[in-house]
Amino acid sequence: MSRLWDKGLALDERVLRYTAGEDYKIDARLVEYDVKGSTAHAKMLAKQGLLSSEDCTKICDGLATLGNQFASDLWQIELQDEDAHTALESRLTDLIGETGGRIHLGRSRNDQVLCALRLYLLDASDALQESVRELSGSLLDLSKKQGGIGLPGYTHMQQAMPSSVELWADGFRQLFADAIQSLQTNRQRISQNPLGSAAGYGTPGLSIDRDETTASLGFETTQSPVTTVQLSRGKAEAGLLFEIALLLNDLSRLAADLLLFYTQEFGFISLADDVTTGSSIMPQKRNPDVLELVRAAAPTAQACLDECLMITAKLPSGYQRDLQRLKFPVFRSIDLALDSVDIMTYLVSSLEFDASQIHMDKSLDAAEQANKLVTEEGIPFREAYKRIALRYA
């Protein structure tokens, strides 16, 4: 096995472990995207006369075979591979012979890695949007089923004005609609084709067609000039992580409400048995652990965003290997967001409000009474406010 940069010199095992880091463990999700990117690159080379049609066919067929084998767990990325990209190319060469070595013409591992990552981020963004739509759908179902139940609206943790299950649920639904729109907008930053930028300065002496791979891979634009590709590293990632941080903040507030509603003191809601856990010492307990962990997901998401921003903040232009460390916080944040939204969707789909347990304080209509005085008697609101305040003194 030969790594993409290998020149035949020995590499200390400690250096390999440190520089490979976690890539060989976490790169599994990028294999299918590297297959797509490499296939598009090979077809572009053939179209430009830089690769024979026979070799192109062998490479594309070989990549498809390896992608299917990986999906079937017939091979894995090993430490000696360093990352998914070396693993794929070395196995391609083993499979189809020296023709496999032609695939890297006109690209660097830098644009290869970024191409696969951006294709993955586009799919992850779409998956997250779909999950949020399902959560919003669960809230809509709840609103349709129990929306007419009255709820006290709180300010400063005190009952303040009348609300309802519908008004409460729809408030969160609008937050999630905003999250979907923001995720969609952020796709524009992700959907820029880096292929052909190579190590950040293009492919001197080769007539490649960057727009060809842009079209075949479904990117919206070709990122130009080539020098901006490495300068932009981390921006698309941070943009997505920022939207995830906002989304999980919204989810945290939803969880916080439900945790309060579930206490014996409130008793507004019941949760299905299969979404609660028990205590190791207190036999009567049913604990809303899911909601507590969802509430705690927001700071983790923000930490991932902060890590991403700090890695790139003071890098000089061109590729720096610091950028390798972007993968872990990006993957962690995406996984956490998908898991948190999906589990909350399931929990909301089975929760129920209990109208008999919801106490509405008689003072909740005080603001309405003040408004009524204004409209009926024509007095200033401040005077009406004082009159009503005296009733509750």
N, C-alpha and C positions, 0 to 999 in steps of 0.2 A: 504494500500500500504506500502510495506517495501522496503527500499533501500538496495542495495547489501551488504552494510557494517553494516546495522542496527542491533543493539543489544537490542533494546527495550527501549533505553533511549531517553528522550526528546531532541529535537534540537531546539535551539532558531531560530525563523523565520529570524532574521537578518543574522545569520550565514548561514542558508540555502541559502538565496538570494545571499550572497557574494560568498559562495563556489560553488554554482551551476553556478553563473555568467551568461554567455550567452549560455551555453551548451544546455539548454532545448529549446532555440530558434533556434539555428543553427545546431542542431544534426539531423534534419530531413533527410538530405542527407545521413546519415550513417545507417539508419534503414535497408535498403535492404542489406547492406554489413554485418551488424551484424546478420541478418537472415542467410546469406550464411555461415559466420564464425561459428555461433552457430550450424547450421545444420551439417557442416563438423565435428565439435567437438563432437557432439552427436554420429555420425556414427563411429567415431574413438573409443569412449568409448565403444560402443557396440561391435566393432570388438575385442577390448582388454578384453572383458568379464567384464567390469566395469559398464555396463548398459544393461538391458535386451533388447531383440529385440522388445518386446511389448512396453516398455517404450520409446525406441528410435523412434519407429514409431509414437507414440503419440506426442512426442516432435517435431519431424520433421514436422508432419502434422499441429501441432499447430503453429509452427513458420511460415509455409507457409501461413496459414490462416491469421495470424496477419500481415504478410508482405503485403498481398493483401488488407486487410482492411485498412492499413495505406495508401497505394497507392490510395485508394478510398476515403480518407479523413474521414474514419469512427472513427478514434481516433487520438489524438494528444499527443505530449510530453508536460507534464505540469511541472510547477516549482517543485511540490512535487515529481515528478519522478526523478528530478535532471539531468538526461541525458537520451539518447536514450536507453542505455543498461539496466538500471533499469526499464525503461518504458516497454521494451520488455519482460523481465523476469517476472515482476510482472503480466503483462497481460497474459503471458503464463500460470502462475500458476492459475490465475482466470479462464482461459479457460479449462485447462485439469486437474486441481487439483494439489495435492502435488507432482505428478510426475514432474511437471515443475521445482521443486526445485532441481532436480537431474542434471540439465544441467550444473551447475557451478562446478561440480566435476572436478578437474584437471586443473583449470584455475583461474586466478585472473582477476579483472576488468582491470588491467594494460595490459595484453597481449590481452584481449578481445577487448579493445578500439583500441589498436594499429593494431590489425588484420583488423578490420573494416576500420580504417583510411587508411591503406596501400592498401587495395582492392579498396577503393575509389580513392586514388591517382593514381593507375594504370589506372583506367578508365578515370580519368580526364586528365592524360597525353595523352592517346590515343585520347580523344575528341579534345584536343588542337592541336595535330598533324594533325588530319583530318581538323580542321578549317584552319590551316596554309596552308595545301595543297589546299584548296578551294581558299584562298587568292592568292596563287601563280598561280592558274589556271586563276583567273580573270586578273592578270597581263599578263599572257601569251596570253589570248584572246585580251587584249589591244595591246600587241606587234604585234600580227598577223594582227590586224585590222588597226593600225595606226603606226606601227613600223618604216616605212620609212620616217616619218616626221622628219625633222632636228630640233635639239635642240642645243642651245649653252651650252657647258660645262663650269661650273663656278669654279674658284678658287678665294679665298678672296672676294667672292661676285662680281667678275668681270668676264665678258665673257672671256674665255681663249682658248678653243679648240672646234672643232665641235663634236657634239654628235648626238643622235637621240632618239626618243621615245623608240625604241627597246633596245638600249644600256642602257638607263636610267631604263627601266622596268626590264630588265634582271639582272641588278646589284642588285636590291632589291630581285628578285626571288632567286638569289644565297644566299643572307642573310637568306631568309626563308627556303631554303633547308638545310642550316647549322643548323638552329633552330630545324628543324624536326630531324636531325641526333643527335643533342645534347640531345633532349628530349628522344629519343629512348635509347641512351646510359645511361641516368640517371635512366631508369627503373630498371637497375641492382641493384641499391642501394635500390630502393623501394621494389622490388620483393623478399623479404626475409621473411619467415614465422616466426612470433614471438610466435605463439601459443605453449603452453607447457612450456614457460619460466616463466609463472605465474607472481609473483611479482618481478621477476628478479633472482630467485634462484631455479627454477625448481619446481617439484612436488614430494617431498620426500614420499616414501612409495607407490607410484602409478606407475604401468607399463603402461605408455602411449607411443604412437607411433607418434612422431612429424612429421616424414616423410610422414605418411599417410595423415595428413591434408595439408602438403605442396603440395602433388600430387593432392588431391581432389580440392583444392582451386586455383591451377594453379600458385602457387609461383615458382620461379626458384630454390630457395635454402631454406634450413632450417637454420635459423640464430643460430649459435653456437659460443662459449658456451652460456648458458642461461644468463650469466652475461652481455654479450655484448648487449643484446636487449635494456635494459634501457640506457646503455651508448651511444647507437646509436640514441636515440630519438632526433629528430630535424635535423639529417643529411640528411635523404631522403627528408624531407620537405624543408630544406634550398637548397638542390640541385635542386629541382624542381622550387623553387622561384627564384633561381639564373638564371635558363634558361628563366623563364618568364620575369625577369628584362631585360635580354639581348634582348629578343624578342620584348618587348615593347619599348626598346630604338630604335630598328630598325624601329618599327612601327611609333615611334615619328618622326624619320627623314623623313620617307615617308610622313607623315602628314605635316611636315614643308615645304617640297618641294611643295606639292600641295597647301598649303596656300599661298605660294609666287606666284605660277603659276596662282592662282585664282584672285589676286589683279588686279585692273583696270590698274595699271602701267605695269603689265606683260600681263595679258589677254590670257595666253597660253591655258587655259582649261575652259570648261564650266561644271557645275555640274547640275545634274537633280534637278528639283524643289523639289522633295519629299525628298531630303537629305539636304536641306538648310532650315533655319528658317528666321523669319522676325524681324524687329525692332518695338518696341512699340511706337516710336515717328517719325521715318523716313520711310515714306511709300515706298520709292524706294529700300530699303535694302533687300538683300538676303544674309544671314550670314552663313558661313561654320562652324557652331558650332561643328558639329561632329568631324571635323579635329582638332579643338582646344582642345576638350576634349580628343581625342586620344593622342594628343601631351602631354597633362598633365597626362596621365595614367602612363608614365614611372617613374616619381618620387614616385608615390604611390606604384608601384610595388617594387621599391628599398626600400622604407620605410618598407614594409611588410617583405622583406628579412632581413633588419637590425634588425627588432623586433624579428624575429625568431632566428637569430644568437645571439642576446644579451640575450634572455631568457635562452639559454642553455650554454652560455660561461663559467660560473663559478660554475655550479652545481656539487656537489659531486656524486659519483657513486650511483647506485640504483635509485629507483623511487622517484621523488620529485613532489609535486603537481603544482609547477611552470609550468610544461609541459602542463598542461591543457590550458594555455594561448597561446599555439601554434596554436590552431584551428582557431581563428579569423583571424590572418594575412594570414594563409594558404588558408582558404576559400575565403577571400576577394581578394587575388591576383589571384587565379584561376578564379573566377567569372569575375573579371575585364579583365583578358587576353582573355577569351572566348568572352565576349561581345565586346571588342575592335577589335579583329581580325574579328569577324563576321560582325560588322557594317562597317569596312573598306572594306571587301570583297564586300559588297553590294554597297558601294559608288564607288569603282573602276569599278565595272561592268557597270556603266552607265556614267562615265565621258568621255569626248571627248576633244582631243587636236584640236586647231584651227590653222592650218598652216599659215593662213593669218595674224595672230596676232604675230607670232614669228619672231622677228628681229634677224638676224645673222650678227654680226659685221664683217666688211671686214678684220679685223685683226685676225680672228679665225684660218686662215691657216698659220700663221707666223711660227709656229714650223715646219710645213710641208715644207715650203719654205726653211728653214734653212737646214733641212735634205736633201732636193733636191740638194742644193749647195754642200753639202758634197759628195753625191754620183756622181754628174756630174763633179765636179771640183777637187775632192780629197783633198779639204782643211780641216783643223781641224774644228771640230764642233764649237769651241769657236770663230774662225774667221767668220764662217758662221753666227753664232748668232749675232755678232756685225754688220755685213753688213745688216742683216734683221732688226735689231733694229733701224738702221738709217732711214729706210723707214717709220717708224712710230713715229719718234722723233717729 
